[in-house]
Amino acid sequence: MKELRCKDVGFDCPGIVKAETEAEVLQLAAQHAQDAHQVTITPEMAEQIKPLIHDA
């Protein structure tokens, strides 16, 4: 299981995205960013976010 904490990306948000793979985490995180923060994750941003994903 992989996870990404929204606060690790720089948002003041308690959100945590968990999924089986890094790709799934990125997909769910992009949806959360859009829904909760009105931010569209670009491919460039996704590359910067990848290192922040860790094992749950």
N, C-alpha and C positions, 0 to 999 in steps of 0.2 A: 504494500500500500504506500502510495506517495501522497504528500500533502504540501500545500502552500498556504501560508498565513498572509492574509491581506495586509496586516501591519508591516510585514517584512518587505512589501512592495512600496510602502510609504504612505498608506492610507490609515487614517484614524478609524479603524474598523476591526471588530472582533471576528470577522469572517475567516473561516478555514475551509479550503477546498481539498477534498480527498478523493482519490481515484486509484485504480490499479496501475495505470501507466502515466508517464510524464505527459504524453500527448493528451490523454483524457483530462489531466489536471489543467493543462493549458486551455483546453476547450471550455471547461467549466469555469475557470478563472476569467476568461474573456467574457463569458455570459454574465458572470457576477459583476465584473467591472462595468459592463454596459448597463445592467439593471440597477445596481446600487450606487454607482458613481458617475454614470453618464460618460464613461471613458471607453473609447474604441481601442482595442489592443491591436497594434500594427505588427507585422512580422518582425520588424526591428525591435519593438518592445518585447515581444515574445522571446527573442534571443537573449535579452537582458534579464528576463524573468526566470528563464530555465535554471540558472545556477542557484536560485533561491528555493527550488523544489527539493524536498528532502524526504527520507523515509519516515513514515509515521510510526 
